[in-house]
Amino acid sequence: MTTQEDRTAATPSPVADGATASGSPGSFGPAGSSGSTRAITPPRTSTRLSLRSLRSPRRPRLWFEVLLIAVSYWLYSLVRNAVPEQKAAALRNADWIWSLEHTVGLAFEQTVNQAVNSVTWLIVSMNYYYATLHFVVTIGVLVWLFRRHPGRYAAARLALFATTAVALLGYYVFPLAPPRLMNGGGFIDTVLLHQTWGSMASGNFKHMSNQYAAMPSMHIGWSLWCGLTICALASAPWARILGALYPMATLVVIVATANHFWLDAVGGMACLTFGVAMSYAWYGALPHRLPRRVQRPGGSRLRALRRPPARAPELTPRAEAGSAGD
């Protein structure tokens, strides 16, 4: 005779026997057992999860980033130089830009160009500045982001790449001659005059680059990207000051060497605005708002496994006496 204590209480199952996770009674799972359940992820949810995974910052890989930057710069140079050199249209556009600047009362490029050219050591230094720093500083900031801010690296890099990509469109739709190539503009080609290697579009290198791709100025687009990134993320005050001064110095250089109008700088700023907007649309935040570090998948679980088990609190003598008296 079975007593009441020997009976096992039946607990209701959340899914009825013979029902699958979809709620259809009488159907069986893949294994053929009527009591098994399986979570089914809807296709829309799976797509959202995949998209969210792609839009989440990941830890950059060095070999991939080096390859990506090298290929991207090569493609940029290839496409920029492949733009047809529409000399007649570029000269007409340069005359129109120069006339527009006179209309608004800000046609100061010729004055700056001739004044700085009178100081030989200064203009030669600016020639080398123009030829090298836009590449050296940009790569340096990318390396700094990679090492110190890996969680923000991908978003900042996307802004830079999108800025460069939209600039290529500007070279196609608006060919523009730099001031030093204008007819009767009175500008001095400082690289040609002082025989310094200051521009891939002048002197001995003029056949290696498109000379009529001055709008927009990527010297300004890239230097402003570097300056904003440093000002937003650097902790040292002197670094933030240098970051703020870098695009300003670049503007003086591109005008003094007669490689750009100041309106070309405005075009570079517009391209950077587009690039930052693209990065924000993809990652949902500005680069400096993202976490500094990217947590590796499973990192929290590994830390939980490595953490020593919590020890039970030791009873004080008073507590032991109280428990003994119970």
Number of C-alpha atoms within 10 A of each C-alpha: 3 6 6 7 7 7 8 7 7 6 6 7 8 7 16 17 16 18 19 22 16 12 12 11 14 11 16 18 15 11 7 10 14 18 14 17 20 10 8 8 9 8 9 9 10 11 12 11 12 12 11 13 11 12 15 17 20 19 17 16 10 12 8 10 16 12 10 12 15 12 12 15 14 12 13 17 15 13 16 21 19 12 18 13 19 17 14 13 15 23 20 16 17 26 18 13 19 20 13 14 17 12 10 8 9 12 17 15 23 19 14 17 26 18 12 20 21 10 10 12 11 11 24 21 14 24 23 16 17 21 18 14 16 19 14 10 16 18 14 13 17 20 17 14 21 20 13 14 21 21 25 25 26 24 27 22 21 19 24 24 22 19 26 23 17 17 25 21 15 20 23 19 10 17 27 33 29 27 28 20 21 17 13 8 13 14 22 19 21 27 24 14 10 15 14 18 18 24 22 17 19 22 18 14 12 12 12 12 19 23 23 27 27 24 28 29 26 22 23 27 27 24 27 25 25 24 23 17 20 21 18 13 18 15 10 10 10 11 15 19 14 14 22 19 14 19 23 14 15 22 20 17 24 25 23 28 30 23 29 26 28 21 17 25 25 16 20 27 22 16 28 26 16 19 25 24 17 20 22 17 12 16 18 15 14 18 25 17 12 18 13 16 15 16 13 9 9 9 10 11 10 10 10 11 10 9 9 8 8 6 6 6 6 8 10 9 9 9 11 11 11 10 10 8 7 5
